[in-house]
Amino acid sequence: MYETSYHRAGSVADAVALMGKAEDGKFLSGGQTLLPTMKQRLAAPSDLVDLAKIAEMKGICEEGGAIAIGAATTHAEVASSDLVKQKIPGLASLAGGIGDPAVRHMGTMGGSISNNDPAADYPSALVALNATVTTSKRTLSAEEFFTGLFETALDEDEVVVSVSFPVAEKSAYAKYPNPASRYAMAGVFVAKQSDGSVRVAVTGAGQEGVFRATDMEAALSGNFSTDAVAGISVGADNLLSDIHGSSAYRANLVTVMAKRAVQAAG
Ligand SMILES: Cc1cc2nc3c(=O)[nH]c(=O)nc-3n(C[C@H](O)[C@H](O)[C@H](O)COP(=O)(O)OP(=O)(O)OC[C@H]3O[C@@H](n4cnc5c(N)ncnc54)[C@H](O)[C@@H]3O)c2cc1C
């Protein structure tokens, strides 16, 4: 690791101000991605601005018809929250399936979505549930926030503060995990609203990161059953192909995971 200066921010405003003074700074949350990257010398920030102890970025609460989750909330806290389990069970089970216990107790929602790894689980939940991301500057829809592979709409000095998830009538997530890392080779989040509309978001498979499976959404909006998606393929053309699996293999996984998610949603 290169030499770096560590700062613990006490508030969101403090974090933004500290970043403004840094030559080439990075926000630090759970450190599960950033610290290994620094150890491998793939990143060498002059300053680390730690967000983990900022009270306004922690916790889970119900606001109107939505569940608001602070960006510094860990995956383990989301997975074990009675409120999330009751209102958006698919989100709780998604968080409980991230990595291993050490990753879940350190890694945070804000860190995960800011990193926007194409195989990360949370982006599918944000897009399927039509979540809103609140930052230190603005609010963005999930689809505005995720802009491509490891890319988001965030500016260098912009902090994700919280994410608000509208409560769905039914929700579930199914993923086929990479056996070594537990990251998704294909993960599908299905959310059905009380008006019958359905959103389906896919992670782990797309060349540009998370995407919506609109053919599946249309089929499920008319008939919320595994049969409705069984014959639908997302097509392999824009899917990832690597040593873990070809694009055709991932296309098949997406259909299988979509069926499992619909079945789990009930
Ligand atoms: C062994 C292992 C297995 C894993 N398996 C999975 C898995 O199965 N599924 C999965 O989804 N993930 C998995 N992960 C990733 C894990 O979920 C991490 O939580 C995630 O990569 C980053 O979150 P973090 O809080 O650790 O962020 P950090 O590593 O601290 O930061 C990541 C990036 O986000 C930026 N950042 C952090 N917080 C904010 C914020 N609030 N606002 C703006 N920018 C911010 C940082 O500057 C940095 O660029 C795994 C990681 C490991 C090490």
The ligand as an SDF file (V2000), in Angstrom:
LIG
                    3D

 53 58  0  0  0  0  0  0  0  0999 V2000
  -14.5950  -11.7920   -0.6320 C   0  0  0  0  0  0  0  0  0  0  0  0
  -15.6550  -10.8130   -1.0630 C   0  0  0  0  0  0  0  0  0  0  0  0
  -16.8720  -11.2980   -1.5190 C   0  0  0  0  0  0  0  0  0  0  0  0
  -17.8630  -10.4090   -1.9580 C   0  0  0  0  0  0  0  0  0  0  0  0
  -19.0400  -10.9250   -2.4230 N   0  0  0  0  0  0  0  0  0  0  0  0
  -20.0030  -10.0860   -2.8350 C   0  0  0  0  0  0  0  0  0  0  0  0
  -21.2700  -10.6010   -3.3020 C   0  0  0  0  0  0  0  0  0  0  0  0
  -21.5500  -11.7980   -3.2890 O   0  0  0  0  0  0  0  0  0  0  0  0
  -22.1830   -9.6800   -3.7290 N   0  0  0  0  0  0  0  0  0  0  0  0
  -21.9450   -8.3260   -3.7050 C   0  0  0  0  0  0  0  0  0  0  0  0
  -22.8160   -7.5710   -4.0960 O   0  0  0  0  0  0  0  0  0  0  0  0
  -20.7840   -7.8340   -3.2440 N   0  0  0  0  0  0  0  0  0  0  0  0
  -19.8170   -8.6660   -2.8070 C   0  0  0  0  0  0  0  0  0  0  0  0
  -18.6450   -8.1440   -2.3220 N   0  0  0  0  0  0  0  0  0  0  0  0
  -18.4680   -6.6760   -2.2420 C   0  0  0  0  0  0  0  0  0  0  0  0
  -19.0230   -6.1340   -0.9200 C   0  0  0  0  0  0  0  0  0  0  0  0
  -20.4190   -6.1660   -1.0430 O   0  0  0  0  0  0  0  0  0  0  0  0
  -18.6230   -4.6770   -0.5730 C   0  0  0  0  0  0  0  0  0  0  0  0
  -19.4930   -4.2450    0.3670 O   0  0  0  0  0  0  0  0  0  0  0  0
  -18.6580   -3.6660   -1.6860 C   0  0  0  0  0  0  0  0  0  0  0  0
  -17.7450   -4.0090   -2.6740 O   0  0  0  0  0  0  0  0  0  0  0  0
  -18.1960   -2.2770   -1.3120 C   0  0  0  0  0  0  0  0  0  0  0  0
  -18.7500   -1.8100   -0.1390 O   0  0  0  0  0  0  0  0  0  0  0  0
  -17.8460   -1.1620    0.9690 P   0  0  0  0  0  0  0  0  0  0  0  0
  -18.7770   -0.5690    1.9660 O   0  0  0  0  0  0  0  0  0  0  0  0
  -16.8510   -2.1320    1.4610 O   0  0  0  0  0  0  0  0  0  0  0  0
  -17.1500    0.0330    0.1560 O   0  0  0  0  0  0  0  0  0  0  0  0
  -15.6400    0.5310    0.0640 P   0  0  0  0  0  0  0  0  0  0  0  0
  -14.7390   -0.5700   -0.3320 O   0  0  0  0  0  0  0  0  0  0  0  0
  -15.2730    1.2870    1.2850 O   0  0  0  0  0  0  0  0  0  0  0  0
  -15.7810    1.5690   -1.1530 O   0  0  0  0  0  0  0  0  0  0  0  0
  -16.0410    1.1290   -2.4550 C   0  0  0  0  0  0  0  0  0  0  0  0
  -16.0830    2.3430   -3.4070 C   0  0  0  0  0  0  0  0  0  0  0  0
  -17.2410    3.1260   -3.1590 O   0  0  0  0  0  0  0  0  0  0  0  0
  -16.8810    4.4660   -2.7690 C   0  0  0  0  0  0  0  0  0  0  0  0
  -17.8540    4.8090   -1.7100 N   0  0  0  0  0  0  0  0  0  0  0  0
  -18.0850    4.0920   -0.5800 C   0  0  0  0  0  0  0  0  0  0  0  0
  -19.1370    4.6020    0.0800 N   0  0  0  0  0  0  0  0  0  0  0  0
  -19.5500    5.6830   -0.6200 C   0  0  0  0  0  0  0  0  0  0  0  0
  -20.6150    6.6220   -0.4330 C   0  0  0  0  0  0  0  0  0  0  0  0
  -21.4720    6.5490    0.6000 N   0  0  0  0  0  0  0  0  0  0  0  0
  -20.7420    7.6100   -1.3550 N   0  0  0  0  0  0  0  0  0  0  0  0
  -19.9100    7.7010   -2.4270 C   0  0  0  0  0  0  0  0  0  0  0  0
  -18.9040    6.8150   -2.6570 N   0  0  0  0  0  0  0  0  0  0  0  0
  -18.7320    5.8200   -1.7590 C   0  0  0  0  0  0  0  0  0  0  0  0
  -15.4430    4.3820   -2.3140 C   0  0  0  0  0  0  0  0  0  0  0  0
  -14.7620    5.6080   -2.5170 O   0  0  0  0  0  0  0  0  0  0  0  0
  -14.9000    3.3010   -3.2380 C   0  0  0  0  0  0  0  0  0  0  0  0
  -14.5930    3.8390   -4.5010 O   0  0  0  0  0  0  0  0  0  0  0  0
  -17.6380   -9.0110   -1.8860 C   0  0  0  0  0  0  0  0  0  0  0  0
  -16.4180   -8.5090   -1.4160 C   0  0  0  0  0  0  0  0  0  0  0  0
  -15.4370   -9.3950   -0.9970 C   0  0  0  0  0  0  0  0  0  0  0  0
  -14.1380   -8.8430   -0.4640 C   0  0  0  0  0  0  0  0  0  0  0  0
  1  2  1  0
  2  3  1  0
  2 52  2  0
  3  4  2  0
  4  5  1  0
  4 50  1  0
  5  6  2  0
  6  7  1  0
  6 13  1  0
  7  8  2  0
  7  9  1  0
  9 10  1  0
 10 11  2  0
 10 12  1  0
 12 13  2  0
 13 14  1  0
 14 15  1  0
 14 50  1  0
 15 16  1  0
 16 17  1  0
 16 18  1  0
 18 19  1  0
 18 20  1  0
 20 21  1  0
 20 22  1  0
 22 23  1  0
 23 24  1  0
 24 25  2  0
 24 26  1  0
 24 27  1  0
 27 28  1  0
 28 29  2  0
 28 30  1  0
 28 31  1  0
 31 32  1  0
 32 33  1  0
 33 34  1  0
 33 48  1  0
 34 35  1  0
 35 36  1  0
 35 46  1  0
 36 37  1  0
 36 45  1  0
 37 38  2  0
 38 39  1  0
 39 40  1  0
 39 45  2  0
 40 41  1  0
 40 42  2  0
 42 43  1  0
 43 44  2  0
 44 45  1  0
 46 47  1  0
 46 48  1  0
 48 49  1  0
 50 51  2  0
 51 52  1  0
 52 53  1  0
M  END
$$$$
